[in-house]
Amino acid sequence: KPALVALLTTVTGFVPLKNGPTLPLPAVLLALDLERRGFRLSLAACDQVAIAPMKALTDVDLIAIGRWRLHLAAIIAYDADASERTQ
C-alpha cells in the first residue's frame, strides 16, 4: 500500500536545473537516494534508464523508477555546462 499511495501523491515541489529542465522533487530525491545506496545509473538504448545491480532493487524502488523513468533519464543525461560549451 505505501507504494500505491506514493504513486497517487500529488507533486508539489520542483527543482530547476541550471541550463536544464525543471524536475519533480521526488524524481531528484529518488536519483540521489539510488546513487547514495550504490546503484549505478546510466542510459541504455533509446534513452532507457539502466540501473545496476537490478537484483538489489526493492519493489518500492521498482515502482518509483517506473513512475519517474522519464525524469530519471533527463537527470542522467543532464549536463549543466552543455550550453556554455556550444556558445
Backbone as JSON Lines, residues from 0, in Angstrom:
{"i":0,"aa":"K","n":[0.8,-1.2,0.0],"ca":[0.0,0.0,0.0],"c":[0.84,1.27,0.0]}
{"i":1,"aa":"P","n":[1.96,1.33,0.72],"ca":[2.74,2.58,0.7],"c":[3.2,2.96,-0.71]}
{"i":2,"aa":"A","n":[3.55,1.96,-1.51],"ca":[3.99,2.25,-2.88],"c":[2.83,2.8,-3.71]}
{"i":3,"aa":"L","n":[1.64,2.26,-3.52],"ca":[0.48,2.75,-4.25],"c":[0.15,4.18,-3.84]}
{"i":4,"aa":"V","n":[0.22,4.46,-2.56],"ca":[-0.03,5.82,-2.08],"c":[1.0,6.78,-2.68]}
{"i":5,"aa":"A","n":[2.26,6.35,-2.75],"ca":[3.31,7.2,-3.33],"c":[3.01,7.51,-4.79]}
{"i":6,"aa":"L","n":[2.46,6.55,-5.52],"ca":[2.13,6.78,-6.92],"c":[1.01,7.81,-7.08]}
{"i":7,"aa":"L","n":[0.11,7.84,-6.13],"ca":[-1.04,8.72,-6.22],"c":[-0.83,10.09,-5.59]}
{"i":8,"aa":"T","n":[0.29,10.26,-4.93],"ca":[0.58,11.52,-4.26],"c":[0.84,12.64,-5.27]}
{"i":9,"aa":"T","n":[0.24,13.78,-5.04],"ca":[0.43,14.94,-5.9],"c":[1.82,15.55,-5.66]}
{"i":10,"aa":"V","n":[2.47,15.9,-6.73],"ca":[3.79,16.52,-6.63],"c":[3.61,18.02,-6.43]}
{"i":11,"aa":"T","n":[4.27,18.54,-5.38],"ca":[4.17,19.97,-5.11],"c":[5.52,20.67,-5.17]}
{"i":12,"aa":"G","n":[6.61,19.9,-5.15],"ca":[7.94,20.5,-5.17],"c":[8.67,20.21,-6.47]}
{"i":13,"aa":"F","n":[9.38,21.21,-6.96],"ca":[10.12,21.07,-8.21],"c":[11.52,21.64,-8.04]}
{"i":14,"aa":"V","n":[12.45,21.11,-8.83],"ca":[13.84,21.54,-8.77],"c":[14.25,22.03,-10.16]}
{"i":15,"aa":"P","n":[14.54,23.33,-10.32],"ca":[15.04,23.83,-11.61],"c":[16.53,23.55,-11.72]}
{"i":16,"aa":"L","n":[16.95,22.91,-12.8],"ca":[18.36,22.62,-13.02],"c":[18.98,23.72,-13.87]}
{"i":17,"aa":"K","n":[20.2,24.09,-13.54],"ca":[20.92,25.13,-14.28],"c":[21.0,24.75,-15.77]}
{"i":18,"aa":"N","n":[20.55,25.65,-16.62],"ca":[20.57,25.42,-18.08],"c":[19.84,24.14,-18.46]}
{"i":19,"aa":"G","n":[18.84,23.75,-17.7],"ca":[18.16,22.49,-17.99],"c":[16.71,22.51,-17.59]}
{"i":20,"aa":"P","n":[16.14,21.32,-17.47],"ca":[14.71,21.21,-17.16],"c":[14.42,21.47,-15.69]}
{"i":21,"aa":"T","n":[13.16,21.67,-15.41],"ca":[12.66,21.71,-14.04],"c":[12.04,20.35,-13.77]}
{"i":22,"aa":"L","n":[12.51,19.69,-12.71],"ca":[12.11,18.31,-12.44],"c":[11.34,18.2,-11.13]}
{"i":23,"aa":"P","n":[10.44,17.21,-11.06],"ca":[9.73,16.99,-9.8],"c":[10.71,16.58,-8.7]}
{"i":24,"aa":"L","n":[10.55,17.15,-7.53],"ca":[11.44,16.86,-6.41],"c":[11.53,15.37,-6.1]}
{"i":25,"aa":"P","n":[10.41,14.61,-6.13],"ca":[10.53,13.18,-5.83],"c":[11.46,12.44,-6.81]}
{"i":26,"aa":"A","n":[11.5,12.84,-8.06],"ca":[12.39,12.2,-9.04],"c":[13.85,12.49,-8.7]}
{"i":27,"aa":"V","n":[14.14,13.72,-8.33],"ca":[15.51,14.1,-7.96],"c":[15.93,13.36,-6.69]}
{"i":28,"aa":"L","n":[15.04,13.3,-5.71],"ca":[15.36,12.6,-4.47],"c":[15.57,11.11,-4.71]}
{"i":29,"aa":"L","n":[14.78,10.53,-5.61],"ca":[14.96,9.12,-5.96],"c":[16.34,8.88,-6.57]}
{"i":30,"aa":"A","n":[16.73,9.72,-7.52],"ca":[18.04,9.57,-8.16],"c":[19.16,9.7,-7.13]}
{"i":31,"aa":"L","n":[19.06,10.66,-6.25],"ca":[20.07,10.85,-5.21],"c":[20.12,9.66,-4.25]}
{"i":32,"aa":"D","n":[18.95,9.15,-3.88],"ca":[18.89,8.0,-2.97],"c":[19.5,6.75,-3.6]}
{"i":33,"aa":"L","n":[19.19,6.52,-4.87],"ca":[19.75,5.34,-5.55],"c":[21.27,5.44,-5.62]}
{"i":34,"aa":"E","n":[21.77,6.62,-5.97],"ca":[23.22,6.79,-6.03],"c":[23.86,6.66,-4.65]}
{"i":35,"aa":"R","n":[23.22,7.2,-3.63],"ca":[23.73,7.09,-2.26],"c":[23.82,5.63,-1.82]}
{"i":36,"aa":"R","n":[22.88,4.82,-2.28],"ca":[22.84,3.4,-1.92],"c":[23.75,2.56,-2.81]}
{"i":37,"aa":"G","n":[24.47,3.19,-3.72],"ca":[25.46,2.46,-4.52],"c":[24.99,1.95,-5.86]}
{"i":38,"aa":"F","n":[23.82,2.35,-6.31],"ca":[23.35,1.93,-7.62],"c":[23.99,2.82,-8.69]}
{"i":39,"aa":"R","n":[24.33,2.22,-9.82],"ca":[24.89,2.96,-10.95],"c":[23.75,3.26,-11.93]}
{"i":40,"aa":"L","n":[23.56,4.52,-12.23],"ca":[22.51,4.95,-13.16],"c":[23.15,5.3,-14.5]}
{"i":41,"aa":"S","n":[22.56,4.8,-15.57],"ca":[23.06,5.12,-16.9],"c":[21.9,5.06,-17.89]}
{"i":42,"aa":"L","n":[22.18,5.5,-19.12],"ca":[21.18,5.42,-20.18],"c":[21.54,4.28,-21.12]}
{"i":43,"aa":"A","n":[20.57,3.45,-21.38],"ca":[20.73,2.36,-22.34],"c":[20.16,2.82,-23.68]}
{"i":44,"aa":"A","n":[19.99,1.89,-24.61],"ca":[19.43,2.21,-25.92],"c":[18.09,2.92,-25.79]}
{"i":45,"aa":"C","n":[17.84,3.82,-26.69],"ca":[16.58,4.58,-26.73],"c":[16.34,5.38,-25.46]}
{"i":46,"aa":"D","n":[17.42,5.83,-24.82],"ca":[17.33,6.65,-23.61],"c":[16.55,5.99,-22.48]}
{"i":47,"aa":"Q","n":[16.62,4.67,-22.4],"ca":[16.0,3.95,-21.3],"c":[16.96,3.95,-20.11]}
{"i":48,"aa":"V","n":[16.42,4.1,-18.92],"ca":[17.23,4.13,-17.7],"c":[17.71,2.71,-17.39]}
{"i":49,"aa":"A","n":[19.0,2.58,-17.14],"ca":[19.6,1.32,-16.72],"c":[20.15,1.52,-15.32]}
{"i":50,"aa":"I","n":[19.82,0.6,-14.42],"ca":[20.27,0.69,-13.04],"c":[20.9,-0.63,-12.64]}
{"i":51,"aa":"A","n":[22.09,-0.55,-12.08],"ca":[22.79,-1.76,-11.67],"c":[23.23,-1.62,-10.22]}
{"i":52,"aa":"P","n":[23.14,-2.67,-9.46],"ca":[22.64,-4.01,-9.78],"c":[21.11,-4.07,-9.64]}
{"i":53,"aa":"M","n":[20.43,-4.53,-10.67],"ca":[18.97,-4.61,-10.69],"c":[18.42,-5.51,-9.59]}
{"i":54,"aa":"K","n":[19.11,-6.61,-9.3],"ca":[18.6,-7.58,-8.33],"c":[18.48,-7.0,-6.93]}
{"i":55,"aa":"A","n":[19.2,-5.95,-6.64],"ca":[19.19,-5.35,-5.3],"c":[18.07,-4.34,-5.12]}
{"i":56,"aa":"L","n":[17.33,-4.01,-6.18],"ca":[16.24,-3.04,-6.08],"c":[15.04,-3.67,-5.38]}
{"i":57,"aa":"T","n":[14.38,-2.9,-4.53],"ca":[13.18,-3.38,-3.85],"c":[11.96,-3.14,-4.74]}
{"i":58,"aa":"D","n":[10.83,-3.72,-4.35],"ca":[9.58,-3.49,-5.08],"c":[9.21,-2.0,-5.05]}
{"i":59,"aa":"V","n":[9.44,-1.34,-3.93],"ca":[9.16,0.09,-3.81],"c":[10.06,0.87,-4.77]}
{"i":60,"aa":"D","n":[11.35,0.47,-4.86],"ca":[12.27,1.11,-5.81],"c":[11.75,0.97,-7.23]}
{"i":61,"aa":"L","n":[11.34,-0.24,-7.58],"ca":[10.89,-0.5,-8.96],"c":[9.65,0.31,-9.31]}
{"i":62,"aa":"I","n":[8.75,0.45,-8.36],"ca":[7.54,1.25,-8.61],"c":[7.92,2.72,-8.81]}
{"i":63,"aa":"A","n":[8.8,3.23,-7.95],"ca":[9.23,4.63,-8.07],"c":[9.98,4.86,-9.38]}
{"i":64,"aa":"I","n":[10.84,3.92,-9.74],"ca":[11.59,4.04,-11.0],"c":[10.62,4.04,-12.19]}
{"i":65,"aa":"G","n":[9.61,3.18,-12.12],"ca":[8.61,3.16,-13.19],"c":[7.87,4.48,-13.31]}
{"i":66,"aa":"R","n":[7.55,5.08,-12.17],"ca":[6.83,6.37,-12.2],"c":[7.7,7.49,-12.74]}
{"i":67,"aa":"W","n":[8.97,7.51,-12.35],"ca":[9.84,8.64,-12.66],"c":[10.86,8.32,-13.75]}
{"i":68,"aa":"R","n":[10.67,7.26,-14.53],"ca":[11.69,6.82,-15.51],"c":[12.08,7.9,-16.51]}
{"i":69,"aa":"L","n":[11.14,8.67,-16.98],"ca":[11.48,9.72,-17.95],"c":[12.27,10.84,-17.28]}
{"i":70,"aa":"H","n":[11.91,11.16,-16.06],"ca":[12.64,12.19,-15.33],"c":[14.03,11.7,-14.94]}
{"i":71,"aa":"L","n":[14.14,10.42,-14.56],"ca":[15.46,9.85,-14.26],"c":[16.36,9.92,-15.48]}
{"i":72,"aa":"A","n":[15.8,9.62,-16.65],"ca":[16.59,9.71,-17.88],"c":[17.06,11.13,-18.12]}
{"i":73,"aa":"A","n":[16.21,12.11,-17.84],"ca":[16.61,13.51,-18.0],"c":[17.72,13.88,-17.03]}
{"i":74,"aa":"I","n":[17.65,13.35,-15.8],"ca":[18.69,13.63,-14.81],"c":[20.01,13.02,-15.25]}
{"i":75,"aa":"I","n":[19.97,11.79,-15.73],"ca":[21.2,11.1,-16.16],"c":[21.83,11.82,-17.35]}
{"i":76,"aa":"A","n":[21.0,12.27,-18.28],"ca":[21.5,12.93,-19.49],"c":[21.88,14.39,-19.26]}
{"i":77,"aa":"Y","n":[21.48,14.95,-18.15],"ca":[21.68,16.37,-17.84],"c":[23.15,16.75,-17.79]}
{"i":78,"aa":"D","n":[23.46,17.86,-18.43],"ca":[24.82,18.42,-18.41],"c":[24.67,19.93,-18.23]}
{"i":79,"aa":"A","n":[24.93,20.42,-17.04],"ca":[24.73,21.84,-16.72],"c":[25.57,22.77,-17.57]}
{"i":80,"aa":"D","n":[26.71,22.31,-18.05],"ca":[27.61,23.17,-18.79],"c":[27.49,23.03,-20.3]}
{"i":81,"aa":"A","n":[26.55,22.24,-20.78],"ca":[26.43,22.0,-22.21],"c":[26.2,23.27,-23.01]}
{"i":82,"aa":"S","n":[25.32,24.16,-22.55],"ca":[25.03,25.37,-23.31],"c":[26.23,26.31,-23.35]}
{"i":83,"aa":"E","n":[27.06,26.27,-22.31],"ca":[28.24,27.14,-22.27],"c":[29.29,26.67,-23.28]}
{"i":84,"aa":"R","n":[29.38,25.37,-23.53],"ca":[30.36,24.83,-24.47],"c":[29.96,25.07,-25.92]}
{"i":85,"aa":"T","n":[28.66,25.24,-26.19],"ca":[28.21,25.44,-27.56],"c":[28.19,26.91,-27.97]}
{"i":86,"aa":"Q","n":[28.48,27.8,-27.05],"ca":[28.43,29.23,-27.37],"c":[29.73,29.69,-27.98]}
